[in-house]
C-alpha cells in the first residue's frame, strides 16, 4: 500500500510523556526508521509508475 497508513499506524501507538498522543498539534516527531520506511514505499511507487 502506498498511502500514509504506515505513518498513521505509528502515530496511533505513539506516546507523549508516557501517554498516548491525544491527536492534537503538535504531532510527535517521527523516528528516523518510520521516515526511512515511508521514503522506501514512495520510491517503490515512483519506480513502478516510471519503469
Secondary structure, 3 states (H helix, E strand, C coil): CCCCHHHHHHHHHCEECCEECCCCCCCCCCCHHHHHHHHHHHHHHHHHHHC
